[in-house]
Amino acid sequence: MNLASQSGEAGGSQLLFANFNQDVTSLAVGSKSGYKFFSLSSVDKLEQIYECSPPSGVPHLHQQMVSDIPHQAPCLSLPLKASTRALYGEMAGSGILKAASAVFWFLSPFGHLLEVAADTEDVCIVERLFSSSLVAIVSLKAPRKLKVCHFKKGTEICNYSYSNTILAVKLNRQRLIVCLEESLYIHNIRDMKVLHTIRETPPNPAGLCALSISNDNCYLAYPGSASIGEVQVFDTINLRAANMIPAHDSPLAALAFDASGTKLATASEKGTVIRVFSIPEGQKLFEFRRGVKRCVSICSLAFSTDGVFLSTSSNTETVHIFKLETVKEKPQEEPTTWTGYFGKVLMASTSYLPSQVTEMFNQGRAFATVRLPFCGHKNICALATIQKIPRLLVGASDGYLYMYNLDPQEGGECTLMKQHKLDGSMETTNEILDSTSHDCPLVTQTYSTAVAKGPHVPSSPTALAYTDELGAAGGAGLEDEASALRLEDSEHPPMILRTD
């Protein structure tokens, strides 16, 4: 999710974007200096898988050494002459060289130059397809341009330009979704061709949408109204509308599918009630209440892999975890005590109360909670099993990833186990921060104030060309033949290289 505030800052850190991959095995981070991937296989150590950032503090590569290298391709690997390798051999250890231009060059230990375009700076969107090498990138310098790359080989597969700023990109093994403010583009991930365009959607300046990761239930959810909480559910395989769900009275703030694509969690801008619906039927399955005293801005929703737990984070210091379980009705028994009789009368009286009050009696409360050491920072949460223990992960705009233990049997308050720095020194902090030691006042803003605050949408310095028929121009690097690209488990991304 976008971690930058309306002013363009990201909580004092260099982070602009952070998101977990589809199975929560890695974390993608976009920053003012590029993007990185981290493995989530361990709690004690946050292993950096890959980093793409313009180098600094290294000598310039002499211009005549790269004069014969074409600069039109943003990513290219070329052999280096023996004399050049000898001259810059000492730089091979760091693997970094810099050209006297807007293009950066990395020297590999194998004597190859890897060219990285300058638009890898200010990465505002970076999405990875599961644990593959396929990555979708959008930068603030070209906010209308989507680049799809094979990051391990340093090659760009294709790029597309759109009519407006790209607000979100979603991936699964079947589809790639590009969300603009008033349209959605559905690409076939095997050849990156545009299959369908959903036009004239209600204004969606936050780029809110969710894509199921299931191959069998490959649904897309997005707001159906800008004034109330309607959810449009679209079948991305058969390319047709599946359902419209009246989820909330207030506009939507967050959406999330479970791993099977059969459940959809929703939250409104009011932020007090979380609902879960069956997909594609749209039947309400669960309703949870995260609070009644104040309205909050929901940052993210996330299911556990097994679909038993649902986490929700906001601009407050509390993360709520709900348990999706149906309470079995006990056989009716006559109360034998005065308190039992009073309780029975109280429950029976709820049928005479207003529907809003009755709903509050029936709404579930949090199974577990997390007390963050901050409030007011944008953040994204996820539930994962790491080293055979259920964990709650929170990546925040303060530049840290927080890891908590979740007790799946007892719930309660989760324990902070580790926090890892995501930018700068890449340090790991062993000190457990106490949230009470931070100046973290309660959010007292009104609902109208929360609604009035809109997300920051970066403006494009130049208008990029696009076609009127599709609204997306590009596909550079794709072959004309309509040959399907293989997406094997060991190598998900398409392997078509650039030809321009």
Backbone torsions as a table, in degrees:
resi	resn	phi	psi	omega
1	MET	NA	159.1	178.2
2	ASN	-70.2	121.8	-177.9
3	LEU	-99.9	-3.6	-179.4
4	ALA	-79.8	146.3	177.6
5	SER	-83.9	-176.6	-179.9
6	GLN	-62.8	-29.1	179.5
7	SER	-80.3	-4.6	179.5
8	GLY	93.4	-5.3	179.3
9	GLU	-89.5	158.5	-177.7
10	ALA	-121.7	66.2	175.2
11	GLY	60.3	30.1	179.1
12	GLY	83.3	-5.4	178.8
13	SER	-102.8	-180.0	179.6
14	GLN	-87.7	-3.5	-174.3
15	LEU	-72.6	137.6	173.7
16	LEU	-115.9	-23.7	-173.9
17	PHE	-156.0	146.2	173.4
18	ALA	-152.1	140.1	177.4
19	ASN	-160.5	147.2	174.8
20	PHE	-86.4	149.5	176.2
21	ASN	-73.4	179.6	-167.8
22	GLN	-63.7	-33.2	-180.0
23	ASP	-108.1	16.1	175.7
24	VAL	53.8	45.4	173.7
25	THR	-105.8	-10.0	177.5
26	SER	-150.6	161.3	179.7
27	LEU	-122.0	129.3	176.1
28	ALA	-102.1	134.8	-178.4
29	VAL	-129.5	125.1	173.1
30	GLY	-106.6	139.5	-176.3
31	SER	-141.7	-177.7	179.4
32	LYS	-69.6	-14.5	-178.1
33	SER	-113.5	6.7	178.7
34	GLY	139.7	-145.5	178.1
35	TYR	-146.4	158.3	-177.4
36	LYS	-141.4	157.7	172.3
37	PHE	-124.1	137.4	178.6
38	PHE	-122.2	140.8	174.7
39	SER	-82.8	141.9	179.8
40	LEU	-112.0	37.4	-178.2
41	SER	-85.8	-12.2	-177.5
42	SER	-139.5	151.4	176.9
43	VAL	-88.3	-40.3	-175.5
44	ASP	-70.6	-30.7	-176.5
45	LYS	-130.6	131.1	175.7
46	LEU	-100.4	100.9	-175.0
47	GLU	-82.8	126.2	176.5
48	GLN	-82.4	119.4	-178.7
49	ILE	-81.7	-40.9	-172.8
50	TYR	-157.0	148.0	174.5
51	GLU	-139.7	130.6	174.4
52	CYS	-124.3	107.9	-179.4
53	SER	-152.2	145.9	177.5
54	PRO	-61.2	128.3	-178.5
55	PRO	-70.2	157.1	178.1
56	SER	-141.1	153.6	176.6
57	GLY	72.5	25.9	178.5
58	VAL	-126.5	157.5	-177.8
59	PRO	-64.2	153.3	174.8
60	HIS	-76.1	142.2	173.0
61	LEU	-78.9	130.6	-175.9
62	HIS	-58.8	137.7	-171.8
63	GLN	-61.1	-35.5	-177.5
64	GLN	-69.1	-20.0	178.4
65	MET	-73.5	-21.6	-178.3
66	VAL	-120.7	13.9	-176.9
67	SER	-66.8	-26.4	-178.5
68	ASP	-92.9	6.1	-178.8
69	ILE	-95.3	123.9	179.4
70	PRO	-65.5	138.9	-176.9
71	HIS	-103.7	3.9	-177.2
72	GLN	-77.2	-21.3	-179.1
73	ALA	-92.3	127.3	-179.1
74	PRO	-70.3	-23.2	178.1
75	CYS	-134.0	127.1	-176.3
76	LEU	-156.8	141.5	176.3
77	SER	-119.7	121.0	-177.0
78	LEU	-129.7	149.7	177.0
79	PRO	-69.9	149.7	-178.9
80	LEU	-110.9	140.4	179.9
81	LYS	-63.0	153.0	-177.4
82	ALA	-60.4	-38.3	-179.6
83	SER	-64.0	-38.1	179.2
84	THR	-70.0	-37.9	178.1
85	ARG	-63.1	-39.0	179.8
86	ALA	-67.2	-39.7	-177.8
87	LEU	-67.2	-39.1	-176.1
88	TYR	-113.0	21.3	-178.3
89	GLY	-61.1	-32.9	-179.0
90	GLU	-67.4	-17.1	179.5
91	MET	-86.3	-9.7	-176.6
92	ALA	-65.0	-28.0	178.7
93	GLY	-61.1	-45.0	177.4
94	SER	-80.4	-21.5	176.4
95	GLY	74.1	20.9	-172.4
96	ILE	-131.6	131.7	168.9
97	LEU	-135.7	161.4	-177.3
98	LYS	-134.9	130.4	178.7
99	ALA	-89.8	155.1	-179.4
100	ALA	-81.2	60.7	-179.0
101	SER	-162.3	-167.7	178.6
102	ALA	-83.9	7.0	-179.0
103	VAL	-113.3	135.8	-179.2
104	PHE	-105.8	147.6	-175.5
105	TRP	-126.2	131.5	177.4
106	PHE	-109.7	132.4	179.5
107	LEU	-98.3	117.1	-179.5
108	SER	-84.8	159.9	177.0
109	PRO	-63.4	-14.4	179.9
110	PHE	-92.1	7.9	177.4
111	GLY	79.2	30.7	178.4
112	HIS	-115.9	144.2	174.0
113	LEU	-93.4	131.5	175.6
114	LEU	-112.7	115.6	-177.1
115	GLU	-88.9	131.8	177.7
116	VAL	-127.3	122.3	-177.1
117	ALA	-68.1	155.0	-177.4
118	ALA	-68.0	-16.0	-178.9
119	ASP	-78.9	10.5	170.0
120	THR	-78.5	-5.0	172.4
121	GLU	-77.1	159.8	175.6
122	ASP	51.1	54.1	-179.9
123	VAL	-78.8	111.7	-176.7
124	CYS	-97.2	-14.6	174.3
125	ILE	-143.2	128.9	172.8
126	VAL	-145.9	116.7	-176.4
127	GLU	-124.3	130.1	179.9
128	ARG	-106.7	141.0	178.0
129	LEU	-86.4	104.3	-178.7
130	PHE	47.8	-127.4	-179.9
131	SER	-107.6	23.1	-178.3
132	SER	-86.2	-174.0	178.9
133	SER	-96.3	2.1	-179.2
134	LEU	-80.3	126.6	-179.0
135	VAL	-137.7	138.8	176.1
136	ALA	-107.7	131.1	-171.6
137	ILE	-130.6	138.7	171.7
138	VAL	-134.6	136.2	179.9
139	SER	-115.8	158.4	177.5
140	LEU	-67.8	-24.2	179.2
141	LYS	-75.1	-23.2	176.3
142	ALA	-139.2	71.2	-171.8
143	PRO	-71.3	-9.1	178.4
144	ARG	-102.7	5.2	-175.8
145	LYS	-114.3	127.8	175.8
146	LEU	-104.3	128.0	174.8
147	LYS	-112.5	131.0	175.5
148	VAL	-111.1	120.2	-172.1
149	CYS	-128.5	159.4	168.8
150	HIS	-103.2	98.8	-167.4
151	PHE	-71.4	-26.9	-179.7
152	LYS	-72.2	-33.5	178.8
153	LYS	-92.9	-7.8	180.0
154	GLY	67.4	31.4	-178.6
155	THR	-116.9	144.4	174.4
156	GLU	-93.1	126.2	-179.1
157	ILE	-80.6	-47.1	179.4
158	CYS	-165.1	170.1	172.6
159	ASN	-146.2	150.0	179.1
160	TYR	-132.6	144.2	174.2
161	SER	-113.4	142.9	-174.8
162	TYR	-122.7	170.1	-173.8
163	SER	-76.1	-14.5	-176.9
164	ASN	-149.5	178.2	-178.4
165	THR	-63.0	134.6	175.6
166	ILE	-78.4	122.0	-176.6
167	LEU	-100.4	-26.3	179.9
168	ALA	-159.6	151.5	175.2
169	VAL	-133.5	131.1	179.3
170	LYS	-124.7	143.8	-176.5
171	LEU	-131.9	144.1	160.6
172	ASN	-145.3	-172.5	-174.4
173	ARG	-74.8	-7.4	-179.9
174	GLN	-109.1	-41.0	-168.9
175	ARG	-133.9	155.4	169.3
176	LEU	-123.2	125.4	-176.6
177	ILE	-110.9	130.7	174.3
178	VAL	-114.5	123.0	-176.3
179	CYS	-106.9	120.8	170.2
180	LEU	-105.2	178.6	-175.1
181	GLU	-64.5	-35.3	-177.1
182	GLU	-131.4	25.8	177.2
183	SER	-163.1	158.4	177.8
184	LEU	-132.6	135.2	-179.6
185	TYR	-112.8	128.8	-178.5
186	ILE	-108.3	114.9	179.5
187	HIS	-104.8	146.8	169.1
188	ASN	-80.5	118.8	-172.7
189	ILE	-70.7	-14.9	-179.3
190	ARG	-77.0	-29.2	177.2
191	ASP	-134.2	1.7	176.5
192	MET	64.7	16.2	177.2
193	LYS	-76.3	146.7	176.7
194	VAL	-75.1	118.4	-179.6
195	LEU	-91.1	-36.1	-173.8
196	HIS	-159.7	150.0	176.0
197	THR	-126.5	125.8	174.3
198	ILE	-95.5	108.9	-174.0
199	ARG	-101.7	162.9	174.2
200	GLU	51.9	45.4	172.4
201	THR	-74.8	158.3	175.8
202	PRO	-56.9	149.2	-179.6
203	PRO	-51.2	127.7	-176.0
204	ASN	-133.6	68.0	-173.3
205	PRO	-64.6	-18.9	178.6
206	ALA	-86.9	-7.5	-177.7
207	GLY	65.4	35.6	-177.5
208	LEU	-74.3	123.7	174.6
209	CYS	-167.0	162.6	178.3
210	ALA	-142.3	141.6	179.6
211	LEU	-124.0	126.8	177.6
212	SER	-68.0	143.6	179.9
213	ILE	-91.9	-0.3	-178.3
214	SER	-79.3	137.8	175.3
215	ASN	-73.7	-29.3	-178.2
216	ASP	-82.2	-32.3	-179.4
217	ASN	-125.1	72.9	-173.0
218	CYS	-90.1	78.6	-175.2
219	TYR	-106.3	151.2	174.7
220	LEU	-115.8	133.3	177.6
221	ALA	-119.6	137.8	179.3
222	TYR	-154.3	161.4	-177.7
223	PRO	-63.7	136.5	177.1
224	GLY	-99.3	-1.9	-179.9
225	SER	-157.0	150.9	177.1
226	ALA	-95.0	-6.6	-175.9
227	SER	-113.5	-25.7	177.3
228	ILE	-132.1	170.1	-173.3
229	GLY	-88.2	57.4	175.4
230	GLU	-85.3	139.7	177.9
231	VAL	-115.1	124.8	173.5
232	GLN	-93.9	128.8	178.0
233	VAL	-111.4	124.8	-174.4
234	PHE	-121.4	133.0	176.9
235	ASP	-83.4	108.2	-175.0
236	THR	-81.3	-9.6	176.7
237	ILE	-86.2	-50.6	179.3
238	ASN	-88.7	-3.5	175.1
239	LEU	55.6	56.2	178.2
240	ARG	-152.2	155.1	178.3
241	ALA	-66.8	137.4	-178.1
242	ALA	-102.8	-39.0	-177.3
243	ASN	-171.2	162.8	170.8
244	MET	-126.1	123.8	-174.9
245	ILE	-111.9	119.1	173.8
246	PRO	-78.7	88.3	-169.3
247	ALA	-84.6	-41.3	-174.4
248	HIS	-143.5	163.7	174.5
249	ASP	-81.3	-27.9	-179.7
250	SER	-98.6	160.2	178.8
251	PRO	-58.0	152.8	-177.4
252	LEU	-71.9	147.6	177.3
253	ALA	-122.8	-25.2	-178.1
254	ALA	-155.0	147.7	178.3
255	LEU	-140.5	146.4	176.5
256	ALA	-159.4	133.9	173.1
257	PHE	-92.5	153.7	168.3
258	ASP	-82.2	174.5	-173.7
259	ALA	-64.6	-28.9	-178.9
260	SER	-83.9	-11.4	-178.3
261	GLY	73.3	16.4	-179.0
262	THR	-105.3	-5.4	177.7
263	LYS	-131.7	142.9	177.9
264	LEU	-129.8	123.7	176.4
265	ALA	-97.0	139.8	-178.1
266	THR	-133.6	151.7	173.5
267	ALA	-143.8	148.5	-179.1
268	SER	-102.4	176.1	179.2
269	GLU	-67.1	-22.0	176.2
270	LYS	-68.4	-38.6	169.4
271	GLY	81.9	9.0	-176.9
272	THR	-94.9	-27.6	-175.5
273	VAL	-120.8	132.5	175.5
274	ILE	-111.9	130.4	-179.7
275	ARG	-121.7	150.4	178.4
276	VAL	-125.5	128.0	-176.6
277	PHE	-118.9	151.7	173.2
278	SER	-78.9	145.2	-179.5
279	ILE	-122.4	131.7	8.6
280	PRO	-94.2	2.6	-172.7
281	GLU	-64.2	-36.6	-179.6
282	GLY	85.5	16.9	178.8
283	GLN	-79.0	136.1	179.3
284	LYS	-74.1	121.8	-178.0
285	LEU	-99.3	-41.9	-177.1
286	PHE	-140.7	154.6	175.2
287	GLU	-143.2	124.2	-176.9
288	PHE	-122.6	148.7	177.7
289	ARG	-116.9	124.3	179.5
290	ARG	-94.9	-10.4	178.0
291	GLY	170.3	163.2	179.3
292	VAL	-128.2	-15.5	-172.2
293	LYS	-81.6	-28.9	-173.8
294	ARG	-147.4	151.2	174.2
295	CYS	-88.6	140.7	-177.7
296	VAL	-131.1	167.7	175.6
297	SER	-101.1	110.8	179.5
298	ILE	-71.0	128.8	179.2
299	CYS	-92.0	-42.7	-176.2
300	SER	-158.9	156.1	171.9
301	LEU	-125.6	145.1	179.6
302	ALA	-155.3	131.0	174.2
303	PHE	-87.1	154.3	167.3
304	SER	-74.2	164.0	-176.7
305	THR	-59.4	-37.0	-179.8
306	ASP	-85.0	-2.5	177.4
307	GLY	75.9	11.7	-178.1
308	VAL	-85.2	-32.8	-176.9
309	PHE	-116.4	152.1	177.3
310	LEU	-135.3	123.5	179.8
311	SER	-107.6	149.0	177.5
312	THR	-140.7	129.5	177.5
313	SER	-116.4	159.0	-175.5
314	SER	-146.0	-167.9	177.5
315	ASN	-83.7	5.8	174.9
316	THR	-95.4	-178.9	-178.0
317	GLU	-87.0	1.8	-175.5
318	THR	-112.7	131.3	170.6
319	VAL	-107.5	129.5	-179.1
320	HIS	-103.3	139.5	175.4
321	ILE	-121.4	121.6	-179.2
322	PHE	-106.5	149.4	178.5
323	LYS	-107.5	124.8	-177.2
324	LEU	-90.6	89.3	178.5
325	GLU	-139.1	142.2	179.1
326	THR	-90.5	122.0	-179.2
327	VAL	-74.7	124.5	179.0
328	LYS	-73.6	132.2	179.7
329	GLU	-74.6	129.3	177.8
330	LYS	-83.0	149.4	177.7
331	PRO	-61.0	142.1	-177.9
332	GLN	-64.5	126.8	177.0
333	GLU	-126.9	143.1	177.8
334	GLU	-72.1	129.2	179.1
335	PRO	-63.5	142.1	-179.5
336	THR	-107.4	-7.2	179.5
337	THR	-122.7	165.8	-179.9
338	TRP	-65.6	-40.4	-179.6
339	THR	-66.4	-37.1	177.4
340	GLY	-64.9	-40.1	178.7
341	TYR	-65.7	-40.1	179.6
342	PHE	-64.2	-40.2	179.0
343	GLY	-64.3	-38.1	178.9
344	LYS	-65.5	-41.4	178.1
345	VAL	-64.8	-39.3	-179.3
346	LEU	-63.5	-44.4	179.8
347	MET	-67.2	-36.8	178.7
348	ALA	-67.3	-31.0	-177.4
349	SER	-72.3	-16.6	-178.6
350	THR	-64.7	-21.9	179.4
351	SER	-68.9	-17.2	-180.0
352	TYR	-97.4	-4.3	-178.8
353	LEU	-86.0	161.6	174.9
354	PRO	-56.7	151.7	-175.5
355	SER	-59.4	-35.2	-179.7
356	GLN	-63.4	-38.7	-179.8
357	VAL	-71.2	-39.8	179.0
358	THR	-62.4	-39.5	178.9
359	GLU	-61.4	-38.4	-179.9
360	MET	-62.8	-35.1	177.4
361	PHE	-65.3	-31.7	-174.5
362	ASN	-93.3	-6.2	-177.6
363	GLN	-81.1	137.5	179.8
364	GLY	-76.6	154.0	177.5
365	ARG	-107.2	170.1	-175.3
366	ALA	-64.0	134.6	175.4
367	PHE	-78.2	-35.6	179.1
368	ALA	-147.1	158.2	180.0
369	THR	-136.8	158.5	175.5
370	VAL	-128.7	133.4	177.1
371	ARG	-102.7	104.9	-179.0
372	LEU	-76.3	152.8	178.9
373	PRO	-82.7	23.3	-179.8
374	PHE	-158.5	169.0	167.4
375	CYS	-148.5	157.8	179.4
376	GLY	89.1	-8.6	177.9
377	HIS	-89.5	140.4	170.6
378	LYS	-66.4	145.4	-176.8
379	ASN	-156.1	166.8	176.5
380	ILE	-137.2	137.8	-177.2
381	CYS	-117.1	160.5	177.6
382	ALA	-155.5	152.3	175.8
383	LEU	-111.6	128.4	-177.2
384	ALA	-146.6	159.8	172.9
385	THR	-105.7	112.1	-178.4
386	ILE	-119.7	124.9	-177.2
387	GLN	54.4	42.2	174.3
388	LYS	67.3	17.2	178.6
389	ILE	-125.2	132.6	177.2
390	PRO	-64.1	134.0	-178.3
391	ARG	-131.5	151.9	168.2
392	LEU	-109.7	127.8	-179.8
393	LEU	-113.2	136.1	178.6
394	VAL	-131.8	117.0	173.0
395	GLY	-101.7	128.5	-171.8
396	ALA	-126.5	161.8	-178.7
397	SER	-72.3	-4.0	174.3
398	ASP	-79.5	-1.0	175.6
399	GLY	92.9	15.1	-178.5
400	TYR	-124.1	152.0	168.4
401	LEU	-109.5	123.1	-178.6
402	TYR	-104.5	134.6	-179.4
403	MET	-119.7	123.5	-178.3
404	TYR	-120.2	149.7	172.5
405	ASN	-88.3	138.9	177.4
406	LEU	-116.5	126.4	175.1
407	ASP	-86.9	106.7	-174.6
408	PRO	-71.7	-12.1	-179.4
409	GLN	-97.4	-46.9	-174.0
410	GLU	-99.9	-25.9	-177.3
411	GLY	70.2	-134.0	-179.3
412	GLY	80.9	-159.9	-178.5
413	GLU	-81.8	129.2	-178.1
414	CYS	-78.6	152.5	-177.0
415	THR	-99.7	130.3	176.3
416	LEU	-75.2	119.6	-178.0
417	MET	-97.7	-37.4	-175.3
418	LYS	-159.1	151.8	170.6
419	GLN	-135.3	133.8	-175.0
420	HIS	-119.6	136.5	177.6
421	LYS	-80.3	133.5	-173.9
422	LEU	-100.0	-9.8	179.3
423	ASP	-138.8	173.9	177.6
424	GLY	69.2	-118.0	-173.0
425	SER	-77.5	-9.6	-178.7
426	MET	59.1	30.9	-177.7
427	GLU	-77.3	157.2	173.4
428	THR	-109.8	128.1	-177.3
429	THR	-98.2	122.2	178.3
430	ASN	-85.8	-21.8	-178.4
431	GLU	-67.9	130.7	177.5
432	ILE	-89.4	115.5	-177.4
433	LEU	-76.6	143.2	176.5
434	ASP	-101.6	122.8	-176.2
435	SER	-64.6	-23.1	-178.8
436	THR	-73.7	-15.4	-179.7
437	SER	-85.4	-3.5	-179.2
438	HIS	-102.1	147.4	173.7
439	ASP	-75.7	97.4	-173.2
440	CYS	-132.8	75.8	-177.0
441	PRO	-66.4	155.3	176.6
442	LEU	-66.0	146.7	178.2
443	VAL	-74.9	120.4	-176.7
444	THR	-115.2	9.6	-178.6
445	GLN	-68.3	151.8	178.7
446	THR	-81.4	167.3	179.3
447	TYR	-62.9	-41.0	-179.3
448	SER	-63.6	-35.1	177.8
449	THR	-67.1	-40.5	179.6
450	ALA	-64.3	-39.7	-179.6
451	VAL	-69.4	-35.0	-176.6
452	ALA	-67.6	-24.2	-179.7
453	LYS	-78.1	119.9	180.0
454	GLY	-107.4	157.4	178.9
455	PRO	-71.3	152.6	178.3
456	HIS	-79.2	126.9	177.3
457	VAL	-113.1	113.0	-179.0
458	PRO	-64.6	141.0	-179.9
459	SER	-92.2	150.1	-179.6
460	SER	-90.8	131.8	179.2
461	PRO	-67.9	-29.6	179.5
462	THR	-135.7	147.5	179.1
463	ALA	-83.2	122.6	179.7
464	LEU	-88.2	147.4	-176.0
465	ALA	-70.5	147.1	175.2
466	TYR	-151.1	160.2	-179.0
467	THR	-91.6	143.9	-179.4
468	ASP	-70.0	-28.1	-175.9
469	GLU	-71.1	-44.9	-176.9
470	LEU	-106.0	-25.0	-175.6
471	GLY	81.2	-3.8	178.8
472	ALA	-131.3	124.1	179.7
473	ALA	-111.0	140.2	175.5
474	GLY	140.0	-133.2	-170.9
475	GLY	82.6	19.4	-179.1
476	ALA	-60.0	131.8	-178.8
477	GLY	101.3	-10.9	178.9
478	LEU	-85.4	143.1	176.7
479	GLU	-78.2	152.1	-179.3
480	ASP	-68.7	-30.5	-179.1
481	GLU	-65.1	143.6	-178.1
482	ALA	-89.7	45.5	-180.0
483	SER	-82.1	133.0	-178.4
484	ALA	-71.1	143.0	179.1
485	LEU	-92.6	138.2	-177.4
486	ARG	-78.9	136.0	177.0
487	LEU	-123.3	78.2	-179.7
488	GLU	-82.1	162.3	-178.8
489	ASP	-61.5	-33.0	-178.8
490	SER	-83.3	-14.2	-178.1
491	GLU	-153.2	84.8	-175.5
492	HIS	-68.5	-41.1	-168.5
493	PRO	-73.8	151.9	173.1
494	PRO	-61.3	148.0	-174.1
495	MET	-113.0	21.5	177.0
496	ILE	-79.1	128.2	-178.3
497	LEU	-94.7	166.3	177.9
498	ARG	-66.4	143.9	177.2
499	THR	-118.4	-8.7	-179.0
500	ASP	-87.9	NA	NA
